[in-house]
């Protein structure tokens, strides 16, 4: 089932996603102005975020990743439940999702905030991560402080054919551009081949949603 984008149908699907097990995801397709539950995406290249707001840095980051992996399907992704902040309401969700309709971009929406759950929903996905998200991906607190559960998650990513493309960022406190060091930061050697770097030469935009929210630009 697919519908032209409208808030009434979007709210119906939002409630199904949040309150039931009927659907696992929603595709908001700004290219075709459609909303589609449980859409299948071929070889997705997915940039996850809260997009509060969507800005030039997000757009250029996904463009740079797509340039590096042009056989993939570039999409943004928004979870309606955040690991640290809880669920968002429909009004907030509608405002954030409308940004992608205006820009003619694809937005995937899921309930689960965990990458391993998203990997199951979208097999063969390449997740595009900023440096900070990459470091959080491997934090034990998201795996019940269990090395065994982290290992199980990494094997799950392998089973779902997931990969990770990591971009660096400028740190004003250290006055340096932070880049991933997979040998140091991915302690599980057998899984390092799932991680790739988007280099500073391939992408650098010193702009963040945090800075924009500090300027009052929020949704």
Secondary structure, DSSP 8 states (H G I E B T S, - for coil): -EEE--HHHHHHHHHHHHH-SS-SEEEEETTTTEEEET---TTEEEEE---TT--HHHHHHHHHHHHHSTTSEEEEEEESEETTTEE--HHHHHHHHHHHHHHT-EEEEES---HHHHHHHSTT-EEEEEHHHHHHHT-GGGGTT-HHHHHHHHHHHHHTT-EEEEE-EEETTTTEEE---HHHH---GGGGGGEEEE-TTT------HHHHHHTT---
